[in-house]
Amino acid sequence: MIELEGVPELVDPVMVAAFEGWNDAGDAASTAVAHLEREWKGEVFAALDAEDYYDFQVNRPTVFMEAGVRKITWPTTRLSVVRVGGDKPRDLVLVRGIEPSMRWRSFCNELLGFAHELGIELVVILGALLGDTPHTRPVPISGTTSDAGLARRMDLEETKYEGPTGIVGVLQEACTHAGVPAVSLWAAVPHYVSQPPNPKATLALLNRLEDLIDVRIPLGELPEDARAWQVGVDQLAAEDSEVAEYVQTLEEARDTAELPEASGEAIAREFERYLRRRDGSSGPSAGGHATADGADGPASYRRENPGGRTRPPRPSQQDSDEEESSED
């Protein structure tokens, strides 16, 4: 039974969820929800029972000391609520946790129980996948939904994906069957620099979320962190001529694919975003990760090495290990 105590009546509530693990390349999605919790001082009001959904040999509990007392934190999924002020205040219910090890249908039903009790009007699930995208270009964000009507109203892509899926895809379908409008936002993370954190991908997800739900999100130090991250990757890539050549190949492919988007309408949209942000500113896992043909993300990205081509070395050995795990 779900009991909600101490949660006020919510205003135009939206649920925003992200899960560590296969759906969270570079920890970009879970970090985005953590950023919202931190910036808006989210108050946790519920946590799912870890015994029901997690294999503790896969996701181990951690031990810590507090005032000389030894305590244990169990892996789970927690819900917090934040109120976003402004001309049109609304509430966000933030869901952050780890992709469950078992009982996915029960897991989704429990989250949907919270959504029903809280009067959630829209569920937005954040994810990140590995793709053939250069770190020097804007992070591609794909918005997908299983609801054709919602896709038309919110200018989203109606998902046609078939294949292995993670908790993001399962939760979105559960929402659809329950009659709860649901959207997934996917960031494409460069496969050759997949280790977390990836503040550039996190920032891109938050920018897209801001447009989708029409709220002003305080970004804090994320823009500066994103610039520093790109400079660091630039330096790593420059140290290896094969990596630099490979990045250039990705850049050329990306630029060629986006030529049709260099239209007056696309430029106008970007200019409107710039004006909104300027006018509204008042201050400053186990199992690898999803790839574009192994997740519910954009189909325009392809798993690396599709034709058996030789890939250049990665900027770090950790990247190589993670990518090999994701291809198994």
Residue pairs with C-beta under 8 A, 6 or more apart in sequence:
2 46
2 110
2 113
2 114
2 117
4 45
4 46
4 114
4 117
4 118
5 45
6 45
7 45
7 81
7 118
10 81
10 91
10 93
10 118
10 119
11 83
11 89
11 90
11 91
12 88
12 90
12 91
12 121
13 90
13 91
13 92
13 93
13 118
13 119
13 120
13 121
14 90
14 91
14 92
14 93
14 120
14 121
14 122
14 123
14 124
14 213
15 92
15 93
15 94
15 95
15 114
15 115
15 118
15 120
15 122
15 123
15 124
16 33
16 36
16 92
16 93
16 94
16 95
16 124
16 125
16 126
16 209
17 33
17 94
17 95
17 96
17 111
17 123
17 124
17 125
17 126
17 171
18 24
18 29
18 30
18 32
18 33
18 95
18 96
18 125
18 126
18 127
19 29
19 30
19 77
19 96
19 97
19 98
19 99
19 166
19 167
19 168
20 27
20 30
20 97
20 98
20 99
20 285
21 98
21 99
21 166
21 167
21 285
21 286
21 287
22 99
22 166
22 167
22 285
22 287
22 288
22 289
22 290
22 295
23 29
23 99
23 127
23 128
23 129
23 166
23 167
23 168
23 289
23 290
23 295
24 30
24 99
24 127
24 128
24 285
24 289
25 128
25 129
25 130
25 187
25 189
25 194
25 198
25 201
25 289
25 290
26 128
26 189
26 194
26 195
26 196
26 197
26 198
26 201
26 289
27 128
27 196
27 197
27 198
28 126
28 128
28 187
28 189
28 196
28 197
28 198
28 201
28 202
28 205
29 126
29 127
29 128
29 187
29 202
29 205
30 96
30 126
31 196
31 197
31 198
31 199
31 202
32 126
32 202
32 205
32 206
32 209
33 94
33 95
33 96
33 126
34 96
35 202
35 206
35 220
35 222
36 42
36 82
36 92
36 94
36 206
36 217
37 80
37 82
37 94
37 96
39 217
39 218
39 220
40 82
40 83
40 84
40 92
40 218
41 82
42 80
42 81
42 82
42 94
43 80
43 81
43 82
44 78
44 79
44 80
45 79
45 80
45 81
46 78
46 79
46 114
47 76
47 77
47 78
47 79
48 76
48 77
48 78
48 97
48 107
48 110
48 111
49 76
50 56
50 61
50 74
50 75
50 76
52 103
52 106
52 107
53 76
53 77
53 100
53 101
53 102
53 103
53 106
53 107
54 74
54 75
54 76
54 98
54 100
54 101
54 102
55 101
55 102
56 74
56 75
58 101
58 286
59 75
59 98
59 101
59 286
60 75
61 72
61 73
61 74
61 75
62 72
62 73
63 70
63 71
63 72
63 73
64 70
64 71
64 72
64 73
65 71
75 97
75 98
76 97
76 98
77 95
77 96
77 97
77 98
77 100
77 107
77 111
78 95
78 96
78 97
79 93
79 94
79 95
79 114
80 93
80 94
80 96
81 91
81 92
81 93
81 94
82 91
82 92
82 94
83 89
83 90
83 91
83 92
84 90
84 91
84 92
84 215
84 216
86 215
86 216
88 214
90 213
90 215
92 213
92 215
93 114
93 115
93 118
93 120
95 111
98 285
99 166
99 167
99 285
100 107
100 167
104 167
104 170
105 170
105 174
107 167
108 167
108 170
108 171
108 174
109 174
111 171
112 174
112 175
112 178
112 180
114 120
115 123
115 175
115 180
116 178
116 180
120 180
121 181
122 180
122 181
122 182
122 183
122 213
123 171
123 172
123 175
123 180
123 181
123 182
123 183
124 182
124 183
124 184
124 185
124 209
124 212
124 213
125 168
125 171
125 172
125 182
125 183
125 184
125 185
126 184
126 185
126 187
126 205
126 209
127 166
127 168
127 184
127 185
127 186
127 187
127 290
127 295
127 296
127 297
128 186
128 187
128 188
128 189
128 198
128 201
128 205
128 289
128 290
129 186
129 187
129 188
129 189
129 289
129 290
129 291
129 292
129 294
129 295
129 297
129 301
130 188
130 189
130 190
130 191
130 194
130 289
130 290
130 291
130 292
130 304
130 323
130 326
131 140
131 188
131 189
131 190
131 191
131 291
131 292
131 297
131 298
131 301
131 302
132 191
132 250
132 253
132 292
132 301
132 302
132 304
133 139
133 140
133 188
133 189
133 190
133 250
133 254
133 301
134 190
134 247
134 250
134 251
134 254
135 190
135 193
135 200
135 230
135 233
135 234
135 237
135 247
136 230
136 234
136 247
136 251
137 251
137 254
137 255
138 204
139 187
139 188
139 189
139 200
139 201
139 203
139 204
140 187
140 188
140 298
140 300
140 301
141 185
141 186
141 187
141 188
141 204
141 205
141 207
141 208
142 157
142 185
142 186
142 188
142 297
142 298
143 154
143 155
143 156
143 157
143 183
143 184
143 185
143 186
143 208
143 212
144 156
144 157
144 158
144 159
144 161
144 172
144 183
144 184
144 186
144 296
144 297
144 298
145 151
145 154
145 156
145 157
145 158
145 159
145 172
145 181
145 182
145 183
145 184
146 158
146 159
146 172
146 173
146 176
146 182
147 158
147 176
147 181
147 182
148 158
150 156
150 181
150 183
151 157
151 158
154 183
154 212
156 183
157 298
159 172
159 184
159 296
160 299
161 169
161 295
161 296
161 297
161 299
163 293
163 294
164 294
164 295
165 295
165 296
166 290
166 295
166 296
168 184
168 295
168 296
169 184
169 295
169 296
171 182
172 182
172 183
172 184
172 296
175 181
175 182
176 182
183 212
184 296
185 205
185 208
185 209
185 212
186 295
186 296
186 297
186 298
187 201
187 202
187 204
187 205
188 201
188 292
188 297
188 298
188 301
189 198
189 201
189 289
190 233
190 250
191 291
191 304
191 319
191 323
192 243
192 246
192 247
192 311
192 312
192 314
192 315
192 319
192 323
193 233
193 236
193 314
193 315
193 316
193 319
194 289
194 319
194 322
194 323
195 316
195 318
195 319
195 322
197 225
197 229
198 229
199 222
199 225
199 226
199 228
199 229
200 226
200 229
200 230
202 222
202 226
203 219
203 222
203 223
203 225
203 226
206 217
206 219
206 222
207 217
207 273
209 217
210 216
210 217
211 273
216 280
218 283
218 284
219 284
220 284
221 284
233 315
236 243
236 315
236 316
237 243
237 244
237 247
237 315
238 244
239 315
240 312
240 313
240 315
242 312
242 313
243 312
243 313
243 314
243 315
245 312
246 311
246 312
257 300
287 325
288 322
288 323
288 324
288 325
288 326
288 327
288 328
289 322
289 326
290 296
290 297
290 326
291 301
291 303
291 304
291 326
291 327
292 298
292 299
292 300
292 301
292 302
292 303
293 299
293 301
293 302
293 303
294 303
294 326
303 327
304 311
304 323
305 311
305 327
313 320
314 320
314 323
